[in-house]
């Protein structure tokens, strides 16, 4: 009889008292045999589902659903520019996707945290996944860098891991998974997330190669102005004051821009606009 898939790591832990695993190097109370088997099934399902997908956004949705099995509701994927800033993709690479809380995205860019984010520095130095807590506790991490983690936690991103994704000709991306609870990641959990991130990254590249370079959409002058100031971390109220228009008018232009750039996030719209060369930061 087929076993029902688990929906979270907490449910998996509940199996520990019923299915001990004497041979595992990981204590059964943390990652029992039944949980490992269930996660393997879910990972296999994720791989099978991605084979039939031809859109990057659909891949991201599938990855998000898989990550939920491991208590990770928040994901961010993006390439780095030559100045090493995160979530700002290399030109001609429109694949930047994230579902972080909008308030944290706005705060991140408003404070210029892409300049000091320790995840970026660490990812440049690593080839495998790492825990945010390890970076936070590292002696080389500065207080300013720790502030990025501290503030992220206030927006619900209390723990996480990041996966460096190094490619040919110096191409480089980062996939991050975050949890809303402050507890550690089991090694096996990290392995599953790292494999899923790598598979996602390769599939996104394949889709990009098949579809060719995406054409930049046409934005009006006002839409370009609004999304430019959004990229510079300004709120709708601030943009309205700068441009001498109402908040409703600002939001109207930003929503039009989001629609044209095929995203539901104003932050991702700003990233894509910069990526296409529509705006210069």
C-alpha positions in Angstrom: 0.0 0.0 0.0 1.3 3.4 -0.9 2.4 5.6 2.0 0.8 9.1 2.2 3.5 11.8 1.6 4.4 13.8 4.6 3.8 17.5 4.6 6.5 18.8 7.0 9.6 17.8 8.9 7.6 18.2 12.1 5.2 15.4 10.9 8.2 13.3 10.0 9.5 13.6 13.6 6.2 12.3 14.8 7.0 9.0 13.2 10.1 8.5 15.3 8.4 6.8 18.1 6.8 4.3 15.8 9.6 3.6 13.3 13.1 3.4 15.0 16.2 3.2 12.8 19.0 1.5 14.6 21.4 1.5 11.7 21.3 5.2 10.8 24.1 7.5 11.8 21.4 10.2 12.3 19.4 9.6 15.6 16.0 8.2 14.7 14.2 10.8 16.8 15.5 13.5 14.4 15.2 11.7 11.0 13.5 8.3 11.2 13.7 5.7 8.5 10.0 6.3 7.5 10.7 10.0 7.1 13.8 9.3 5.0 11.8 7.1 2.7 9.0 9.6 2.5 11.3 12.4 1.6 13.0 10.2 -1.1 9.5 9.7 -2.6 8.8 13.4 -2.6 12.2 14.2 -4.1 11.6 11.6 -6.9 8.2 13.2 -7.5 9.7 16.6 -7.7 12.2 15.4 -10.4 9.5 13.7 -12.4 7.3 16.7 -12.3 10.0 19.1 -13.5 10.6 17.0 -16.6 7.3 18.2 -18.1 7.7 21.9 -17.2 8.7 24.5 -19.8 8.4 27.7 -17.7 10.9 28.9 -15.0 8.1 30.1 -12.8 6.4 26.7 -12.8 9.8 25.2 -11.8 10.0 27.6 -8.9 6.4 26.6 -7.8 7.4 23.0 -7.8 10.6 23.6 -5.9 8.6 25.7 -3.4 6.2 22.8 -2.9 9.0 20.4 -2.4 10.8 22.7 0.1 7.6 22.9 2.2 8.0 19.2 2.9 11.2 20.3 4.8 9.5 23.3 6.6 11.0 25.9 4.2 8.3 28.3 3.0 10.7 31.0 1.9 13.0 30.7 -1.2 15.2 33.0 -3.2 17.1 32.3 -6.4 19.2 34.8 -8.3 22.4 35.4 -10.1 25.1 37.8 -9.1 26.4 40.7 -11.1 30.1 41.5 -11.5 29.8 43.7 -8.4 28.7 40.7 -6.5 25.3 42.0 -5.4 22.7 39.5 -4.7 19.2 39.2 -6.4 20.4 41.3 -9.3 20.9 38.9 -12.2 23.6 39.0 -14.8 22.4 40.7 -18.0 20.5 38.4 -20.4 19.6 36.0 -17.5 16.0 36.9 -16.5 15.7 34.0 -14.1 15.4 35.7 -10.7 12.7 34.3 -8.4 11.9 34.7 -4.8 8.9 34.6 -2.4 10.4 36.4 0.6 8.0 38.7 2.4 7.5 41.9 0.4 8.4 44.0 3.5 11.7 42.3 3.9 12.5 42.7 0.2 11.8 46.4 0.4 13.9 46.7 3.6 16.8 44.7 2.1 17.2 47.1 -0.9 16.3 50.2 1.1 19.2 49.5 3.5 21.6 48.4 0.7 22.1 45.0 2.3 23.1 43.6 -1.0 26.4 45.3 -0.4 27.1 43.6 2.9 25.1 40.4 2.8 27.4 37.7 4.3 25.6 35.0 2.2 27.1 36.5 -0.9 30.6 36.6 0.5 30.4 33.1 1.8 28.9 31.7 -1.4 31.8 33.0 -3.3 34.1 31.0 -1.1 32.1 27.8 -0.9 31.1 25.1 -3.4 28.5 23.3 -1.2 25.5 24.3 0.9 26.0 26.0 4.2 23.9 27.0 7.2 23.2 30.7 7.9 23.9 30.0 11.6 27.4 28.8 10.8 28.1 32.1 9.0 26.5 34.1 11.8 28.7 32.5 14.4 31.9 32.7 12.3 34.6 34.9 13.8 35.2 36.6 10.5 31.5 37.8 10.2 31.2 41.5 11.2 28.5 43.0 13.3 27.1 44.8 10.2 26.8 41.4 8.4 25.1 39.8 11.4 22.6 42.7 11.3 21.3 41.4 8.0 20.5 38.0 9.6 19.0 39.7 12.7 16.7 41.9 10.6 15.7 39.0 8.3 14.6 37.1 11.4 12.2 39.9 12.4 10.5 39.4 9.1 10.1 35.7 9.7 13.3 34.3 8.1 14.7 32.9 11.3 17.0 30.2 10.0 18.1 29.0 6.6 20.7 27.5 4.3 22.2 28.8 1.0 23.4 26.8 -2.0 26.2 28.3 -4.2 25.6 27.4 -7.8 28.8 27.9 -9.8 28.6 27.6 -13.6 30.8 27.9 -16.7 32.6 31.2 -17.6 32.3 32.5 -14.1 28.5 32.4 -14.0 27.2 32.2 -10.4 23.9 32.0 -8.7 22.6 31.4 -5.2 19.6 29.5 -4.0 18.5 30.1 -0.4 15.9 28.3 1.7 14.6 29.9 4.9 12.4 28.7 7.8 10.1 30.7 10.1 11.3 28.7 13.1 14.7 29.0 14.7 15.9 25.4 14.7 18.8 23.6 13.0 18.8 21.8 9.7 19.6 18.1 9.7 22.4 17.1 7.3 20.1 15.0 5.2 17.6 17.9 4.9 20.5 20.0 3.5 21.4 17.3 1.1 17.9 17.1 -0.3 17.6 20.9 -0.6 21.0 21.1 -2.3 20.2 18.5 -4.8 16.8 20.1 -5.5 18.5 23.5 -6.0 21.0 22.1 -8.4 18.4 20.4 -10.4 16.3 23.5 -10.5 19.3 25.6 -11.6 20.1 23.2 -14.5 16.5 23.1 -15.6 16.2 26.9 -15.6 19.4 27.0 -17.8 17.9 24.4 -20.2 14.7 26.3 -20.5 16.6 29.5 -21.1 18.7 27.9 -23.9 15.6 26.5 -25.6 13.6 29.7 -25.5 16.5 32.0 -26.4 16.9 35.5 -25.0 13.7 37.1 -23.8 12.7 40.3 -25.4 12.6 43.4 -23.2 9.0 44.7 -22.8 8.1 48.3 -23.6 7.6 50.5 -20.6 6.3 54.1 -20.6 8.4 56.9 -19.3 6.5 57.1 -16.1 6.6 53.3 -15.6 10.4 53.4 -16.0 10.6 56.3 -13.5 8.5 54.4 -10.9 10.3 51.1 -11.2 13.7 52.9 -11.1 12.9 54.5 -7.8 11.5 51.1 -6.6 14.9 49.6 -7.4 16.5 52.3 -5.3 14.4 51.2 -2.3 11.8 53.9 -2.3 8.2 53.3 -1.1 5.2 54.3 -3.2 4.7 57.3 -0.9 8.3 58.4 -1.4 8.1 57.9 -5.2 5.0 60.0 -5.3 6.7 62.9 -3.5 9.8 62.6 -5.8 7.7 62.6 -9.0 4.9 64.8 -7.8 2.1 62.3 -8.4 -0.3 60.4 -6.0 0.4 57.1 -4.3 -2.4 55.5 -6.4 -0.8 56.7 -9.6 2.5 55.3 -8.5 0.9 51.9 -7.7 -0.9 52.0 -11.0 2.3 52.3 -13.0 4.2 49.8 -10.8 1.4 47.2 -11.3 1.5 47.8 -15.1 5.2 47.2 -15.0 4.9 44.1 -12.9 2.3 42.8 -15.5 4.6 43.6 -18.4 7.5 41.9 -16.7 5.4 38.9 -15.7 5.9 38.9 -12.0 3.7 39.5 -8.9 6.6 41.2 -7.0 7.6 44.8 -7.4 11.1 43.9 -6.3 11.5 41.2 -8.9 10.1 43.7 -11.5 12.8 46.1 -10.6 15.4 43.4 -10.9 14.1 42.3 -14.3 14.0 45.9 -15.5 17.6 46.4 -14.5 18.5 43.1 -16.1 16.9 44.0 -19.4 18.7 47.4 -19.4 15.4 49.3 -19.1 16.8 51.1 -16.1 20.3 51.9 -14.9 21.0 51.7 -11.2 
